[in-house]
Amino acid sequence: MNNHLLIIGGGAVGLTSARALLLAGYRVTLIERGTTGREASWAGGGIMSPLCSWDYKEAVTRLTQRSMGMFDQAMNELHTSTGIDPEYQRSGMLLIPPFQDALATQWCAEHQVAFRHVALNDQLPGMQGEGLLLPEIGQVRNPRLLAALRRSVEKLGGKILEQHEALRFDIKGGQISALHTSQGVLQADAYLVASGAWSRTLLGEHALQLDVKPMRGQILLFKFDSPPFSNILLQDSLYMIPRRDGHVLVGSTLEDVGFDKATTSTGYNHLLQRAYALFPAWRNQTPVQHWAGLRPASPDNIPTIGRHPQLTNLYANCGHFRYGVTMSLACAELLLNEIENKPQPLPVDEYRWRE
Ligand SMILES: Cc1cc2nc3c(=O)[nH]c(=O)nc-3n(C[C@H](O)[C@H](O)[C@H](O)COP(=O)(O)OP(=O)(O)OC[C@H]3O[C@@H](n4cnc5c(N)ncnc54)[C@H](O)[C@@H]3O)c2cc1C
């Protein structure tokens, strides 16, 4: 058994992996270049589902559905054990036209996902037409989830080293023998790359076919006295996520601009105009915050989870693209099974690290 694991990356994926490993009895050290939970996982919207699940391959659906089924219990346990409320709630997601009704309802029926058509005016006074409500879809509040995960990892005995940047690996006998960091050399029995959009860069020649690159997303934040609606709203690629305290996130852009995390006036205006088009009454509202994050983009949104094809004590859990928070619980489960050579609960071939 690889008793001591060194995890590189303190986002939702690294922290959730750390928690699963600690609960299974491993010793865990997690290193983070900056502060934990400040990159993509912090920037995300926290919708616990793909936007339009019917647009994705079954390999994505398998992971998201398994993970979504684990959230009720996991968030409850996390809240109770840490005292930090990740504000997980099944707020439902309401699709506003235009959307592919026949495709969506067929997909939902085939995948046992609850849905019903609703008069938009019932949910959003003044709005005409019919929407499609997926009532079971949930959300979390990312910064709170990350704070809870971090506290849980520490309470379970995990060691978190911030301001430690992983630089390069030493290899000996087909294994990683050490990791050079900005603060010195670290050693463990096994190493996990959970470095989000930076995973491929860190691995260099050892990345092999691992295909992960940054994809920027920008979000606007509005604040109301109370939530202006209760469901997550989705219209085309635009979503609005109502938080309990009246904040509403409006997202997002999808921009292939490399490792550039800057917000732009183009992104701001695009999101603002789309929000105003849906809710003309918001024209006297100005966003209270605007941010950007770098999603770890992968082909078809399929992450890589598992052992390196050549280096026997190196693992990856990265490339979750648009749905890393949603997928985090199932991916941690798959990773643990891979480390322990245990049977998997679902087909995993598409998540393997390719040579
Ligand atoms: C605008 C936007 C909206 C999103 N909305 C959703 C949503 O609604 N639902 C959903 O499920 N997902 C959403 N996502 C996607 C989700 O946020 C990501 O898939 C997820 O956060 C990836 O988690 P991660 O831990 O792999 O990456 P990250 O959170 O980026 O964490 C990686 C960490 O690794 C660290 N690191 C990198 N290199 C090194 C190194 N060399 N040494 C040490 N540390 C290193 C980084 O500093 C970082 O903290 C959204 C993303 C964005 C940007």
The ligand as an ORCA input file, in Angstrom:
! r2SCAN-3c Opt
* xyz 0 1
  C     -16.328     30.758    -14.487
  C     -16.355     29.313    -14.097
  C     -17.566     28.714    -13.789
  C     -17.615     27.364    -13.399
  N     -18.810     26.823    -13.009
  C     -18.851     25.539    -12.555
  C     -20.064     24.991    -12.055
  O     -21.097     25.659    -11.971
  N     -20.047     23.679    -11.642
  C     -18.917     22.914    -11.679
  O     -18.958     21.744    -11.296
  N     -17.743     23.427    -12.147
  C     -17.699     24.715    -12.590
  N     -16.523     25.242    -13.069
  C     -15.379     24.345    -13.269
  C     -14.683     24.040    -11.973
  O     -14.475     25.226    -11.274
  C     -13.368     23.307    -12.282
  O     -13.585     22.186    -13.079
  C     -12.730     22.857    -10.958
  O     -12.632     23.936    -10.079
  C     -11.366     22.241    -11.183
  O     -10.838     21.991     -9.906
  P      -9.283     21.725     -9.715
  O      -9.074     21.494     -8.264
  O      -8.847     20.692    -10.687
  O      -8.604     23.089    -10.203
  P      -8.243     24.436     -9.408
  O      -9.351     24.874     -8.538
  O      -7.756     25.411    -10.433
  O      -7.080     23.982     -8.460
  C      -5.799     23.641     -8.924
  C      -4.817     24.132     -7.892
  O      -3.524     23.656     -8.217
  C      -2.596     24.664     -7.859
  N      -1.352     24.451     -8.605
  C      -1.186     24.501     -9.943
  N       0.086     24.242    -10.272
  C       0.738     24.014     -9.111
  C       2.090     23.715     -8.787
  N       3.024     23.599     -9.730
  N       2.408     23.546     -7.482
  C       1.488     23.655     -6.494
  N       0.187     23.956     -6.754
  C      -0.172     24.129     -8.045
  C      -3.302     25.953     -8.233
  O      -2.735     27.066     -7.576
  C      -4.734     25.640     -7.831
  O      -5.035     26.078     -6.520
  C     -16.425     26.605    -13.401
  C     -15.203     27.206    -13.681
  C     -15.154     28.561    -14.003
  C     -13.827     29.205    -14.250
*
